[in-house]
């Protein structure tokens, strides 16, 4: 079916007290795996193209975005396209051309007032062009080339009152919050501050977004969604699944040269990870009363 708006998916998810899984895609295999996994789970999904992915694709968002649009048109579940972690204003203004219905402005590394100004300007432009805007307040570390502070250090976390004021002043439609997750984790050992998340959910009127979700065990993801997260961003889990599948194929057959033979297993592994995670956050099972559950051993990443 044609691409749908992320706004509608997130509004519906919030109403049912669930979330939408948003997967970062880099290759066509990522796109196909995300849609296959979402179809298997029977749930909607968001395809995300980050500024880093655009840079890898030689600076042009259109080839991957148009491939995603074409693949989504043949999918049996609703899918939206989102431009993720954008710092370049010129790229931001190509979001609508690329078919995206939402964009995340990556300005949380700036001082508060500069972050606010950048997000307010982006939100005005996005609203005029029919797009939703996501911003970030707090420090979700782990991105390549950026410092990675302790995610539980008070200075890294999102302050609820600041988040309320920031959202009102900037006019953004969704807010990514720092509550203990970190980008690029290859082990599922992160733990969230669920009390802080509850306070944020009470004070912030727009959907809350969790970045760095690949590092969370499944019971933490469930608790996060039950605690107020509406959009769950996942990237590294797919890359682990793809790389694991490709590595196994190449090690198992040192004579193989046809890339279809070694990419197929990685694509299937990504699709399996998507199906499990997308279904989990779409309508998570009831969490324990304390919101976090008992301590558990670290879980492997899907496909890893």
Phi, psi and omega in degrees: 000159180299157176305143176250169179280136175300328181303315181293320179296317183287324177297317179293320180297319180295323181294328181264005181062038175238199181214167174249132175279133180240116187251131177282130182244143182237322182239171176296328177298321175301311183301311181298320181293319180297315181291321178297315180295319179294321177297317179299320180280341182071037183228156176288165184208158174244127173268127183244133174245117183271164175300324177297320178294321177298318178299317178297325180274032174064029170087001182245118181284343191291317181303312180290320180296319180288327174295318178296320179297317180294318180294319180296327181295338179261359183278156182265002179234155178294139177221139176246160179242131187231137175264120195250146174050059182264125173250335183276115180301328180293322177292319178308316185282002173259001184300312181295318178301325181281353180093009180282145176255356178208159181214142177254121179272118183266087181230011183291344177286347180274161171304155187311310184296323179288321175301313180300314182296317180296318182288323178296317179296318179295320181295321178297314180297314183298316181298321179293339182250013174077023181249153170271150179240133174249137176237177178224138176228128188108184184238108171258096188282186175102351179287144181302134178083002180240149176296150183239085182290166174303120184294347179255008174290135182307326182290340181273336188281157178277124178279128184301317182291320176297322180295319178297313181294319181298315181297316180295317184285327184274331183078016179288160186261345179207153184226123172278131185241152179259107182229018175125358178269169182211143178293156168065023177283134179255003171235151184262072185239000182288150176228136183265158172269094186288333176293318177296317179301319179298320179294321178295317180297328179287328189260334186261122187278352182255164179303140178264144184240139177249114174268159178071032186285345180299334182275005183258134170298160185298324180292331176288321176298316178301312181296324180296315180293316177297334181274356175128359177285133183249336179230127184245112182272130182224127178225303185299325180302323178290319181294324175296315180298314179298310183296320179297316179294318180294316180299317180298319181293319182288322178291324182286339181216093185287351180265350185293136177232341180286115184298337179297328182286329179260345175276333186299317180295321177295320178296318179296321179295321177296317181299321179295319178295318179298314182301316182291313185286321180295318178293322183299316184272341181299313178211080188293150175294162181301135179268159176302160186300329181281355173084347184239333180081171181289159177297139182227161176292155179298140178259146175290154174292149179305129180081356184260000000 
